[in-house]
Amino acid sequence: MKKLVIIGAGGFAREVAWLVEDINAVKKEWELLGFIDENPVNHGKALNGYPVLGDFGFFVNRQFDEPVYTVCAVGSPYAKINLVKKAAECGLQFTNLIHPSVKMSRYVELGTGNIICAGNIITVNVSLSNHIIVNLNCTIGHDVIIQDYVTILPGANISGNVKIKNGCDIGTNVSIIQGINIGEWSIIGAGAVVVRDVPPYCTAVGVPAKPIKFHKIEA
């Protein structure tokens, strides 16, 4: 089996460990070594039977006889981009983790470092770039393009021909109608219904969704 570490030690990281167990229940694929977390308070703990190995220093002067793969199980896109950079500097290899229950056509293009949780439906001619989280029970329609570091929280429904640019955070139960563009590093609040394009670097909430504030991300 291939060696795997999960970046993060929060609730979602524990959910990803469960996702790995479900993959292995179908086909033995991953040896989960444990979690990597930068908070020293968590070091040495065991989370659902898997150890928190330490921070990225765990890999300094350690030699493995085969590649060690990873995904970043941290929801914040801004935190995720920095953790991915550190993982790459350590020589970790990124992989995709896709729950066995996911319904996904053969016309989906996948980058790497993506986590696709249980219950998702991803239809045809969809492009998912790198380090994307698609949490539980989302739908992604035809010709959707999702760029790097996007996080999509449970129950989101994304209609056809939507484009979600780098670093966006799509909240729980968000609905996005067809043909919408979501600007980079924007946040769509839980339950919002997006019927117009969303500019970059904003937080949009409500039905219909409207920007309520703007911010700047130095990623």
C-alpha positions as CSV (number, residue, x, y, z in Angstrom):
1,M,0.0,0.0,0.0
2,K,1.1,3.6,-0.6
3,K,2.1,5.7,2.4
4,L,-0.2,8.7,3.2
5,V,-0.2,11.6,5.6
6,I,-3.0,14.0,6.1
7,I,-2.2,17.7,6.6
8,G,-4.3,19.0,9.4
9,A,-5.6,17.6,12.7
10,G,-9.1,19.1,13.0
11,G,-12.5,17.7,12.5
12,F,-12.3,17.6,8.7
13,A,-8.9,15.8,8.9
14,R,-10.6,13.1,11.0
15,E,-13.3,12.9,8.3
16,V,-10.7,12.5,5.7
17,A,-9.1,9.6,7.7
18,W,-12.6,8.0,7.6
19,L,-12.7,8.6,3.8
20,V,-9.4,6.7,3.5
21,E,-10.8,3.8,5.6
22,D,-13.7,3.6,3.2
23,I,-11.4,3.6,0.2
24,N,-9.4,0.8,1.8
25,A,-12.6,-1.2,2.5
26,V,-13.1,-1.4,-1.3
27,K,-9.5,-1.9,-2.2
28,K,-6.4,-1.8,0.0
29,E,-4.6,1.3,-1.3
30,W,-3.4,3.5,1.5
31,E,-1.2,3.0,4.6
32,L,-2.2,6.1,6.7
33,L,0.8,7.1,8.8
34,G,-1.0,9.9,10.6
35,F,-1.5,13.6,10.6
36,I,0.8,16.6,10.2
37,D,-0.1,19.6,12.2
38,E,1.7,22.9,12.9
39,N,0.1,23.3,16.3
40,P,2.4,21.8,18.9
41,V,-0.5,21.3,21.3
42,N,-1.7,18.4,19.1
43,H,1.7,16.7,18.7
44,G,1.7,13.2,20.1
45,K,-2.1,12.9,20.3
46,A,-4.0,10.1,18.6
47,L,-7.0,11.0,16.6
48,N,-9.4,8.1,15.9
49,G,-6.5,5.7,16.2
50,Y,-4.0,7.6,14.0
51,P,-1.1,9.7,15.5
52,V,-0.4,13.3,15.1
53,L,3.2,12.9,13.9
54,G,4.3,16.5,14.4
55,D,4.8,19.5,12.1
56,F,6.6,19.4,8.7
57,G,9.9,19.0,10.6
58,F,8.9,15.3,11.0
59,F,10.2,14.8,7.5
60,V,13.6,16.4,8.1
61,N,16.4,13.8,7.9
62,R,13.9,11.0,7.5
63,Q,14.3,8.7,4.6
64,F,11.5,6.6,3.1
65,D,12.0,3.8,0.7
66,E,9.0,5.0,-1.4
67,P,7.1,8.2,-1.9
68,V,4.9,9.6,0.8
69,Y,1.6,11.0,-0.5
70,T,-0.5,13.7,1.1
71,V,-3.6,15.9,0.9
72,C,-4.4,19.1,2.8
73,A,-7.5,18.6,5.0
74,V,-7.8,22.2,6.0
75,G,-10.8,24.1,4.9
76,S,-9.5,27.7,4.8
77,P,-8.2,28.3,1.2
78,Y,-5.7,30.8,2.5
79,A,-4.3,28.4,5.1
80,K,-4.3,25.6,2.5
81,I,-2.1,27.4,0.0
82,N,0.6,28.0,2.6
83,L,0.5,24.4,3.9
84,V,0.7,23.0,0.4
85,K,3.8,25.0,-0.3
86,K,5.5,23.6,2.9
87,A,4.5,20.1,1.9
88,A,6.0,20.5,-1.5
89,E,9.2,21.8,0.0
90,C,9.4,18.6,2.1
91,G,9.1,16.4,-1.0
92,L,5.7,15.1,-0.3
93,Q,3.7,13.9,-3.3
94,F,0.1,15.1,-3.7
95,T,-2.7,12.7,-4.6
96,N,-6.5,12.7,-5.0
97,L,-8.8,11.0,-2.5
98,I,-12.2,10.2,-3.9
99,H,-14.9,8.5,-1.8
100,P,-16.2,5.2,-3.4
101,S,-19.7,6.6,-3.3
102,V,-19.0,9.5,-5.6
103,K,-20.8,9.5,-8.9
104,M,-18.4,11.1,-11.5
105,S,-18.4,10.7,-15.2
106,R,-15.3,9.8,-17.2
107,Y,-15.4,13.3,-18.7
108,V,-14.1,14.9,-15.5
109,E,-10.6,16.4,-15.6
110,L,-8.8,16.2,-12.3
111,G,-5.6,17.9,-11.1
112,T,-4.0,16.7,-7.9
113,G,-4.4,17.1,-4.1
114,N,-8.2,17.0,-4.3
115,I,-10.5,15.6,-1.7
116,I,-14.0,14.6,-2.9
117,C,-16.1,13.3,0.0
118,A,-19.1,10.9,0.1
119,G,-22.3,11.6,-1.7
120,N,-21.1,13.9,-4.4
121,I,-22.3,13.9,-8.0
122,I,-20.0,15.4,-10.6
123,T,-21.4,15.3,-14.1
124,V,-19.8,15.8,-17.5
125,N,-17.0,18.0,-18.9
126,V,-16.1,19.3,-15.5
127,S,-12.6,20.6,-14.7
128,L,-11.3,20.4,-11.1
129,S,-7.8,21.9,-10.8
130,N,-5.6,21.3,-7.7
131,H,-6.1,21.2,-3.9
132,I,-9.9,21.4,-4.0
133,I,-12.1,20.2,-1.3
134,V,-15.6,19.1,-2.2
135,N,-17.3,18.2,1.0
136,L,-20.3,16.0,1.5
137,N,-23.4,15.7,-0.8
138,C,-22.7,18.4,-3.4
139,T,-23.7,18.5,-7.0
140,I,-21.5,19.9,-9.8
141,G,-23.1,20.3,-13.2
142,H,-21.8,20.2,-16.7
143,D,-18.9,22.3,-18.0
144,V,-18.1,23.7,-14.5
145,I,-14.5,24.9,-14.0
146,I,-13.1,25.1,-10.5
147,Q,-9.6,26.5,-10.0
148,D,-7.0,25.9,-7.4
149,Y,-7.5,25.9,-3.6
150,V,-11.3,26.2,-3.7
151,T,-13.3,24.7,-0.7
152,I,-16.9,23.7,-1.3
153,L,-18.8,22.9,1.9
154,P,-21.6,20.3,2.3
155,G,-24.8,20.5,0.3
156,A,-23.7,23.0,-2.3
157,N,-25.4,22.9,-5.7
158,I,-23.4,24.3,-8.6
159,S,-25.2,24.5,-11.9
160,G,-23.7,24.1,-15.4
161,N,-21.1,26.5,-17.0
162,V,-20.1,28.0,-13.6
163,K,-16.6,29.1,-13.2
164,I,-15.1,29.3,-9.6
165,K,-11.7,31.0,-9.5
166,N,-8.7,30.4,-7.3
167,G,-9.1,30.4,-3.5
168,C,-12.9,30.7,-3.2
169,D,-14.8,29.4,-0.2
170,I,-18.3,28.2,-1.0
171,G,-20.5,27.8,2.1
172,T,-22.9,25.1,3.2
173,N,-26.0,24.7,1.1
174,V,-25.1,27.4,-1.4
175,S,-26.9,27.3,-4.8
176,I,-25.2,28.8,-7.9
177,I,-27.3,29.1,-11.0
178,Q,-26.0,28.4,-14.5
179,G,-23.3,30.5,-16.2
180,I,-22.1,32.4,-13.1
181,N,-18.5,33.5,-12.5
182,I,-17.2,33.6,-8.9
183,G,-14.2,35.9,-8.6
184,E,-10.9,34.7,-7.0
185,W,-10.6,34.5,-3.2
186,S,-14.3,35.3,-2.6
187,I,-16.4,33.8,0.1
188,I,-20.0,32.8,-0.5
189,G,-21.9,32.6,2.8
190,A,-24.0,29.6,3.9
191,G,-27.4,29.2,2.2
192,A,-26.7,32.0,-0.3
193,V,-28.3,31.8,-3.8
194,V,-26.0,33.2,-6.4
195,V,-27.8,34.6,-9.4
196,R,-25.2,37.2,-10.6
197,D,-21.5,37.1,-11.0
198,V,-19.5,37.7,-7.8
199,P,-16.5,40.0,-8.0
200,P,-13.1,38.9,-6.6
201,Y,-12.0,39.4,-3.0
202,C,-15.5,39.8,-1.5
203,T,-17.9,38.1,0.9
204,A,-21.3,37.6,-0.6
205,V,-24.4,36.5,1.4
206,G,-28.1,36.3,1.1
207,V,-30.9,35.4,-1.3
208,P,-30.0,36.6,-3.8
209,A,-26.3,36.8,-2.9
210,K,-24.9,40.3,-2.6
211,P,-21.4,41.4,-1.7
212,I,-21.3,42.8,1.9
213,K,-17.5,43.5,2.2
214,F,-14.3,43.3,0.3
215,H,-10.9,42.1,1.4
216,K,-7.5,41.5,0.0
217,I,-5.6,38.2,0.2
218,E,-1.8,38.2,-0.1
219,A,-1.4,34.6,-1.1
